[in-house]
Amino acid sequence: MKEKKQREKPHLNKKDVLGFIIFRLVIVTALIISAVSVQFSTSTFLPLLPFYLLIILLYVLSAIYFGLYIWGKFLIYQVFFQIFFDLLIITALVYISGGLEGSFYFLYVFEIIAASIILSKRAAYITAALSAVYFGFLLDAMFYGLIPYFDSATDYVVTHGTVLSNLFMAWGVFFVVAFLINSLMGKLRSAKNALHQAQRELDTKRRLAVAGEVSAHMSHEIRNPLAAISGSVQVLKDELDLSEEQKRLMDIVVNESERVSKTLDQYLSLTLNRKQDFAEIDLSDVCKETLLLMNKSGELNGGCYVSGNFRSSHCLYYGNKDQFKQIFWNLINNAIKSMPGHGTLTIDFSTQADDWIELRFRDTGQGMTEEVQQRIFEPFYSDFHAGKGIGMSVVKRIVDDCKGKIEIHSDLNSGTEIVIALPQKEQESQPQLIMGD
């Protein structure tokens, strides 16, 4: 299945912003302690007043950043602003420390790392580029006499080749650090996402276990009495001389009994393990049959138009017909609910070159938020009013048991597309799916 490529967006965690501010304070404090130690360990008092002024400026900016963090608005702009001015101050520290003779240019590396951790890969490369520009401009300006050396009493002998070699080495370090930290952060984020997904799956399995206990109890306590009630009502309806109103009321009892029974079946489909009978089926015929049943039962309202190639195509698959009826019923029913009044549902079936079958359901409904898309397969979660949150869980389990894939592409107020891909296998190698009644 083709996956949509999404442009990377800055990922901002409020705790990371606070960590960045604290990290700056730690670095600044370490620098001032180092400067004081140098002064007290040498017989010559170093002229470090500009250095101390820059340190004080960093403390003042940190206080401002902390106040903006407490305010909590425009944090992403705050981080960009913070990195930009930090690079300027680092460049000033490199200048007063003697340019190439100093060692403060290593501070650029911390800003590159922070940009990757707090913002994005692109931000790390932009920060590396800005660091290279600032550092390069400083060295060239000092070498060509555009700005004097900070310590004019010292006679520096720096050749053009020395400037270029140090400049290119620093640039290389900046971009190598950006590449390495981006690679590391990419792996860490992937691991974090995998851990989060595993946690969600574990939570889903826990809910399924609870559903299993509930289903078993409901099956025993409700289904048998419900069948007895429905059967008794139908017998009375045939034997008694009833008015039209009384017949209508009895029909309501029978229909509602069947509806409750279907609800029980879906609960049981989530949990109970039963071997299913498999045969070669035409998914197009199963879909057409499901639509016919939905139309007769009143589930398919007249305002929704169903189109697509499923009516003319023949999509053969070795599986269980009843399970695919469940899939089609739930997907079509959800599409109809998302298009109150009117809309178009397009159903397309196709066989891919790599022996995969692809089923596409596209509606013009209300769409889904990102949160709904992430939780739609959770048992008992539903975005619809009075929804039970079972249907999509059943669909997901059937697709998983078929070793298939299911994807959802949706934007709020722009409709939803659900794509199911199933591997086409030989009948002999097709596994026995484990599903409920």
Secondary structure, 3 states (H helix, E strand, C coil): CCCCCCCCCCCCCHHHHHHHHHHHHHHHHHHHHHHHHHHHHCCCCCCCHHHHHHHHHHHHHHHHHHHHHHHCCCHHHHHHHHHHHHHHHHHHHHHHCCHHHCCHHHHHHHHHHHHHHHCCHHHHHHHHHHHHHHHHHHHHHHHCCCCCCCCCCCCCCCCHHHHHHHHHHHHHHHHHHHHHHHHHHHHHHHHHHHHHHHHHHHHHHHHHHHHHHHHHHHHHHHHHHHHHHHHHHHHHHHHCCCCHHHHHHHHHHHHHHHHHHHHHHHHHHHHCCEECCCEEEEHHHHHHHHHHHHHHHCCCCCCEEEECHHHCCCCEEEECHHHHHHHHHHHHHHHHHCCCCCEEEEEEEEECCCCEEEEEEEECCCCCCHHHHHHCCCCCCCCCCCCCCCHHHHHHHHHHHCCCEEEEEECCCCCEEEEEEEECCCCCCCCCCEECC
